[in-house]
Amino acid sequence: MLGQAKPIVKWAPMVGIWDISTSNPVYLRPQAERNRPYGQPIGICVSDVRFQGRKVNATVSFSRAE
């Protein structure tokens, strides 16, 4: 029997700068490093919820290039 989806309420940014003030974390920008002033162009944010397969949803939005 499958359990109910557990809402994720605890987030921990691992790579990049994140806004975790709401239930939906938002990746803001790379984290600057001494040898890479613009940082790695990735973001990793983990939670306390164990994922064991099934389905994951994510929304990715890119700002318009100027």
N, CA, C and O atoms as CSV, one atom per row, in Angstrom:
chain,resi,resn,atom,element,x,y,z
A,1,MET,N,N,0.841,-1.182,0.000
A,1,MET,CA,C,0.000,0.000,0.000
A,1,MET,C,C,0.883,1.241,0.000
A,1,MET,O,O,1.818,1.338,0.794
A,2,LEU,N,N,0.595,2.174,-0.873
A,2,LEU,CA,C,1.376,3.400,-0.981
A,2,LEU,C,C,0.918,4.417,0.045
A,2,LEU,O,O,-0.279,4.570,0.293
A,3,GLY,N,N,1.877,5.113,0.640
A,3,GLY,CA,C,1.546,6.149,1.603
A,3,GLY,C,C,1.132,7.436,0.910
A,3,GLY,O,O,1.320,7.597,-0.295
A,4,GLN,N,N,0.578,8.327,1.671
A,4,GLN,CA,C,0.197,9.637,1.143
A,4,GLN,C,C,1.453,10.470,0.902
A,4,GLN,O,O,2.467,10.291,1.577
A,5,ALA,N,N,1.376,11.374,-0.057
A,5,ALA,CA,C,2.495,12.270,-0.320
A,5,ALA,C,C,2.725,13.146,0.902
A,5,ALA,O,O,1.791,13.741,1.440
A,6,LYS,N,N,3.955,13.217,1.325
A,6,LYS,CA,C,4.317,14.016,2.497
A,6,LYS,C,C,4.806,15.379,2.029
A,6,LYS,O,O,5.746,15.448,1.236
A,7,PRO,N,N,4.197,16.466,2.496
A,7,PRO,CA,C,4.672,17.784,2.079
A,7,PRO,C,C,6.075,18.037,2.625
A,7,PRO,O,O,6.394,17.640,3.746
A,8,ILE,N,N,6.889,18.682,1.845
A,8,ILE,CA,C,8.250,19.000,2.266
A,8,ILE,C,C,8.236,20.365,2.937
A,8,ILE,O,O,7.846,21.360,2.326
A,9,VAL,N,N,8.659,20.407,4.186
A,9,VAL,CA,C,8.646,21.670,4.931
A,9,VAL,C,C,10.037,22.111,5.363
A,9,VAL,O,O,10.212,23.258,5.775
A,10,LYS,N,N,11.029,21.232,5.280
A,10,LYS,CA,C,12.403,21.578,5.647
A,10,LYS,C,C,13.292,21.439,4.419
A,10,LYS,O,O,13.409,20.355,3.849
A,11,TRP,N,N,13.917,22.538,4.016
A,11,TRP,CA,C,14.806,22.542,2.861
A,11,TRP,C,C,16.202,22.959,3.304
A,11,TRP,O,O,16.349,23.754,4.233
A,12,ALA,N,N,17.228,22.427,2.645
A,12,ALA,CA,C,18.611,22.792,2.929
A,12,ALA,C,C,19.339,23.046,1.611
A,12,ALA,O,O,19.625,22.102,0.875
A,13,PRO,N,N,19.640,24.301,1.305
A,13,PRO,CA,C,20.414,24.602,0.105
A,13,PRO,C,C,21.823,24.015,0.214
A,13,PRO,O,O,22.497,24.205,1.226
A,14,MET,N,N,22.262,23.314,-0.807
A,14,MET,CA,C,23.599,22.715,-0.826
A,14,MET,C,C,24.521,23.463,-1.787
A,14,MET,O,O,25.694,23.681,-1.483
A,15,VAL,N,N,23.997,23.851,-2.934
A,15,VAL,CA,C,24.773,24.571,-3.940
A,15,VAL,C,C,23.903,25.686,-4.477
A,15,VAL,O,O,22.733,25.465,-4.788
A,16,GLY,N,N,24.455,26.876,-4.590
A,16,GLY,CA,C,23.717,28.009,-5.120
A,16,GLY,C,C,23.013,28.805,-4.031
A,16,GLY,O,O,22.987,28.405,-2.867
A,17,ILE,N,N,22.446,29.930,-4.424
A,17,ILE,CA,C,21.698,30.806,-3.522
A,17,ILE,C,C,20.216,30.538,-3.758
A,17,ILE,O,O,19.735,30.615,-4.889
A,18,TRP,N,N,19.492,30.222,-2.673
A,18,TRP,CA,C,18.085,29.845,-2.736
A,18,TRP,C,C,17.246,30.719,-1.826
A,18,TRP,O,O,17.737,31.228,-0.818
A,19,ASP,N,N,15.980,30.894,-2.178
A,19,ASP,CA,C,14.982,31.482,-1.280
A,19,ASP,C,C,14.143,30.315,-0.772
A,19,ASP,O,O,13.356,29.739,-1.522
A,20,ILE,N,N,14.312,29.966,0.507
A,20,ILE,CA,C,13.564,28.844,1.080
A,20,ILE,C,C,12.552,29.340,2.109
A,20,ILE,O,O,12.168,28.600,3.015
A,21,SER,N,N,12.122,30.594,1.966
A,21,SER,CA,C,11.192,31.187,2.928
A,21,SER,C,C,9.753,30.709,2.739
A,21,SER,O,O,8.907,30.963,3.596
A,22,THR,N,N,9.463,30.025,1.641
A,22,THR,CA,C,8.121,29.492,1.397
A,22,THR,C,C,8.214,27.979,1.238
A,22,THR,O,O,9.305,27.414,1.315
A,23,SER,N,N,7.089,27.325,1.018
A,23,SER,CA,C,7.095,25.872,0.849
A,23,SER,C,C,7.628,25.446,-0.516
A,23,SER,O,O,7.868,24.259,-0.737
A,24,ASN,N,N,7.817,26.387,-1.428
A,24,ASN,CA,C,8.371,26.099,-2.749
A,24,ASN,C,C,9.689,26.841,-2.914
A,24,ASN,O,O,9.679,28.030,-3.233
A,25,PRO,N,N,10.830,26.174,-2.705
A,25,PRO,CA,C,12.126,26.847,-2.822
A,25,PRO,C,C,12.334,27.419,-4.220
A,25,PRO,O,O,11.883,26.848,-5.214
A,26,VAL,N,N,13.024,28.555,-4.279
A,26,VAL,CA,C,13.318,29.204,-5.553
A,26,VAL,C,C,14.829,29.393,-5.653
A,26,VAL,O,O,15.447,30.007,-4.784
A,27,TYR,N,N,15.414,28.857,-6.726
A,27,TYR,CA,C,16.839,29.040,-6.997
A,27,TYR,C,C,17.031,30.440,-7.542
A,27,TYR,O,O,16.412,30.805,-8.542
A,28,LEU,N,N,17.889,31.237,-6.893
A,28,LEU,CA,C,18.068,32.634,-7.290
A,28,LEU,C,C,19.272,32.852,-8.197
A,28,LEU,O,O,19.174,33.543,-9.211
A,29,ARG,N,N,20.409,32.262,-7.830
A,29,ARG,CA,C,21.619,32.488,-8.626
A,29,ARG,C,C,22.735,31.555,-8.149
A,29,ARG,O,O,22.631,30.941,-7.087
A,30,PRO,N,N,23.799,31.459,-8.944
A,30,PRO,CA,C,24.950,30.662,-8.503
A,30,PRO,C,C,25.602,31.279,-7.264
A,30,PRO,O,O,25.453,32.469,-6.986
A,31,GLN,N,N,26.308,30.453,-6.550
A,31,GLN,CA,C,27.042,30.916,-5.374
A,31,GLN,C,C,28.462,31.244,-5.803
A,31,GLN,O,O,29.169,30.375,-6.314
A,32,ALA,N,N,28.890,32.484,-5.604
A,32,ALA,CA,C,30.224,32.908,-6.024
A,32,ALA,C,C,31.294,32.189,-5.212
A,32,ALA,O,O,31.125,31.924,-4.022
A,33,GLU,N,N,32.385,31.885,-5.880
A,33,GLU,CA,C,33.531,31.258,-5.233
A,33,GLU,C,C,34.762,32.089,-5.559
A,33,GLU,O,O,34.751,32.882,-6.500
A,34,ARG,N,N,35.816,31.909,-4.783
A,34,ARG,CA,C,37.029,32.705,-4.999
A,34,ARG,C,C,37.586,32.538,-6.408
A,34,ARG,O,O,37.927,33.522,-7.064
A,35,ASN,N,N,37.679,31.298,-6.875
A,35,ASN,CA,C,38.251,31.058,-8.201
A,35,ASN,C,C,37.218,31.097,-9.325
A,35,ASN,O,O,37.577,30.999,-10.498
A,36,ARG,N,N,35.938,31.240,-8.977
A,36,ARG,CA,C,34.861,31.360,-9.965
A,36,ARG,C,C,33.905,32.441,-9.482
A,36,ARG,O,O,32.942,32.132,-8.780
A,37,PRO,N,N,34.143,33.689,-9.835
A,37,PRO,CA,C,33.311,34.772,-9.296
A,37,PRO,C,C,31.829,34.652,-9.644
A,37,PRO,O,O,30.989,35.239,-8.961
A,38,TYR,N,N,31.496,33.906,-10.689
A,38,TYR,CA,C,30.093,33.742,-11.060
A,38,TYR,C,C,29.537,32.406,-10.599
A,38,TYR,O,O,28.354,32.131,-10.800
A,39,GLY,N,N,30.368,31.568,-9.985
A,39,GLY,CA,C,29.904,30.301,-9.420
A,39,GLY,C,C,29.541,29.261,-10.465
A,39,GLY,O,O,29.576,29.520,-11.668
A,40,GLN,N,N,29.192,28.076,-9.974
A,40,GLN,CA,C,28.712,27.005,-10.842
A,40,GLN,C,C,27.286,27.332,-11.257
A,40,GLN,O,O,26.503,27.766,-10.412
A,41,PRO,N,N,26.916,27.147,-12.507
A,41,PRO,CA,C,25.558,27.490,-12.960
A,41,PRO,C,C,24.528,26.405,-12.609
A,41,PRO,O,O,23.715,26.019,-13.449
A,42,ILE,N,N,24.571,25.920,-11.364
A,42,ILE,CA,C,23.628,24.895,-10.932
A,42,ILE,C,C,23.138,25.206,-9.523
A,42,ILE,O,O,23.735,26.012,-8.809
A,43,GLY,N,N,22.061,24.566,-9.137
A,43,GLY,CA,C,21.566,24.689,-7.775
A,43,GLY,C,C,21.097,23.336,-7.279
A,43,GLY,O,O,20.445,22.589,-8.008
A,44,ILE,N,N,21.431,23.024,-6.040
A,44,ILE,CA,C,20.985,21.776,-5.421
A,44,ILE,C,C,20.396,22.121,-4.061
A,44,ILE,O,O,21.038,22.773,-3.238
A,45,CYS,N,N,19.178,21.681,-3.841
A,45,CYS,CA,C,18.482,21.916,-2.574
A,45,CYS,C,C,17.874,20.582,-2.148
A,45,CYS,O,O,17.164,19.946,-2.927
A,46,VAL,N,N,18.148,20.161,-0.922
A,46,VAL,CA,C,17.651,18.869,-0.453
A,46,VAL,C,C,16.650,19.069,0.676
A,46,VAL,O,O,16.530,20.157,1.240
A,47,SER,N,N,15.934,17.995,0.993
A,47,SER,CA,C,14.943,18.057,2.069
A,47,SER,C,C,15.102,16.860,2.990
A,47,SER,O,O,15.958,16.001,2.776
A,48,ASP,N,N,14.268,16.818,4.012
A,48,ASP,CA,C,14.295,15.701,4.955
A,48,ASP,C,C,13.354,14.574,4.549
A,48,ASP,O,O,13.175,13.621,5.308
A,49,VAL,N,N,12.755,14.664,3.376
A,49,VAL,CA,C,11.815,13.645,2.906
A,49,VAL,C,C,12.561,12.659,2.010
A,49,VAL,O,O,13.211,13.059,1.044
A,50,ARG,N,N,12.464,11.392,2.328
A,50,ARG,CA,C,13.131,10.351,1.543
A,50,ARG,C,C,12.303,10.052,0.295
A,50,ARG,O,O,11.096,9.827,0.381
A,51,PHE,N,N,12.957,10.052,-0.855
A,51,PHE,CA,C,12.292,9.769,-2.118
A,51,PHE,C,C,12.591,8.326,-2.508
A,51,PHE,O,O,13.753,7.924,-2.567
A,52,GLN,N,N,11.548,7.549,-2.771
A,52,GLN,CA,C,11.729,6.150,-3.132
A,52,GLN,C,C,11.059,5.819,-4.463
A,52,GLN,O,O,10.490,4.741,-4.635
A,53,GLY,N,N,11.135,6.747,-5.383
A,53,GLY,CA,C,10.575,6.478,-6.694
A,53,GLY,C,C,9.214,7.110,-6.878
A,53,GLY,O,O,8.794,7.919,-6.052
A,54,ARG,N,N,8.542,6.772,-7.903
A,54,ARG,CA,C,7.240,7.274,-8.305
A,54,ARG,C,C,7.382,8.567,-9.105
A,54,ARG,O,O,7.989,8.551,-10.176
A,55,LYS,N,N,6.849,9.669,-8.626
A,55,LYS,CA,C,6.699,10.867,-9.443
A,55,LYS,C,C,7.216,12.113,-8.715
A,55,LYS,O,O,6.960,12.305,-7.527
A,56,VAL,N,N,7.941,12.945,-9.447
A,56,VAL,CA,C,8.444,14.207,-8.925
A,56,VAL,C,C,8.046,15.305,-9.898
A,56,VAL,O,O,8.151,15.121,-11.110
A,57,ASN,N,N,7.593,16.442,-9.390
A,57,ASN,CA,C,7.251,17.589,-10.230
A,57,ASN,C,C,8.199,18.734,-9.951
A,57,ASN,O,O,8.602,18.957,-8.809
A,58,ALA,N,N,8.551,19.449,-10.987
A,58,ALA,CA,C,9.396,20.635,-10.843
A,58,ALA,C,C,8.982,21.646,-11.903
A,58,ALA,O,O,8.582,21.270,-13.004
A,59,THR,N,N,9.077,22.921,-11.571
A,59,THR,CA,C,8.823,23.986,-12.534
A,59,THR,C,C,10.120,24.748,-12.727
A,59,THR,O,O,10.741,25.188,-11.760
A,60,VAL,N,N,10.528,24.904,-13.987
A,60,VAL,CA,C,11.753,25.615,-14.317
A,60,VAL,C,C,11.375,26.819,-15.161
A,60,VAL,O,O,10.692,26.690,-16.177
A,61,SER,N,N,11.830,28.003,-14.728
A,61,SER,CA,C,11.561,29.236,-15.472
A,61,SER,C,C,12.872,29.942,-15.739
A,61,SER,O,O,13.710,30.061,-14.845
A,62,PHE,N,N,13.057,30.414,-16.965
A,62,PHE,CA,C,14.251,31.165,-17.327
A,62,PHE,C,C,13.862,32.611,-17.564
A,62,PHE,O,O,12.839,32.898,-18.185
A,63,SER,N,N,14.689,33.523,-17.061
A,63,SER,CA,C,14.400,34.939,-17.310
A,63,SER,C,C,14.686,35.247,-18.783
A,63,SER,O,O,15.515,34.594,-19.416
A,64,ARG,N,N,14.007,36.223,-19.298
A,64,ARG,CA,C,14.156,36.605,-20.698
A,64,ARG,C,C,15.524,37.255,-20.915
A,64,ARG,O,O,15.910,38.147,-20.159
A,65,ALA,N,N,16.250,36.823,-21.926
A,65,ALA,CA,C,17.553,37.406,-22.255
A,65,ALA,C,C,17.352,38.808,-22.807
A,65,ALA,O,O,16.436,39.057,-23.591
A,66,GLU,N,N,18.210,39.707,-22.394
A,66,GLU,CA,C,18.074,41.103,-22.869
A,66,GLU,C,C,19.196,41.471,-23.777
A,66,GLU,O,O,19.248,42.598,-24.270
